[in-house]
Amino acid sequence: MKTVLRTIIILVVGLGILAGAGYWAYKSLTSSDEQQISQAAEEADEKLQEDTEAPKPNELVETVGLSETEFQIHLHQMTHQKIEATEKRGAIEMTPERIDEMLKILQANEGAYGEYEFYEQSLTAWEKGDFSNAVNVHNTIWEWHKGTVGRATGLLSEEREAEFVKKHFQ
């Protein structure tokens, strides 16, 4: 009887440990792109608050929050809300807050991102409510990453964008 009880207790404790480890792994692996952007924006905000000198020309600058490739992928996925394409992989909701977060990350990485001006022009237009460049932004990044399917062919109508938002973010 004691052996059976001890075996049951060991199994329950073992299963509890496995369940906890599984839950932790699941949460770690499924942290959303939006959460990643928010965390990177916090890091960027901290860097911007520091009183640092501007980088010198040709000086190697360490990125803050997101690597340039990660930044490109997130920017690209934000365009999916606005563009028409046969296939879209990933989607990040394009909200004023998210645009502000991406601008903070960008500003903290001045001198570190090779395509800084392109990102700045794109995000500044979006910040002002002008999304007419979304097809160009999408296809430029798509080409940089050697995309083979899902080239943007135009902007979504307001109705189609609302459907996209409802399907992916609500």
Secondary structure as GFF3:
##gff-version 3
##sequence-region A 1 170
A	DSSP	alpha_helix	2	29	.	.	.	ID=ss1
A	DSSP	alpha_helix	33	49	.	.	.	ID=ss2
A	DSSP	alpha_helix	68	79	.	.	.	ID=ss3
A	DSSP	beta_strand	83	85	.	.	.	ID=ss4
A	DSSP	alpha_helix	96	108	.	.	.	ID=ss5
A	DSSP	alpha_helix	116	127	.	.	.	ID=ss6
A	DSSP	alpha_helix	134	144	.	.	.	ID=ss7
A	DSSP	beta_strand	152	155	.	.	.	ID=ss8
A	DSSP	alpha_helix	158	169	.	.	.	ID=ss9
###
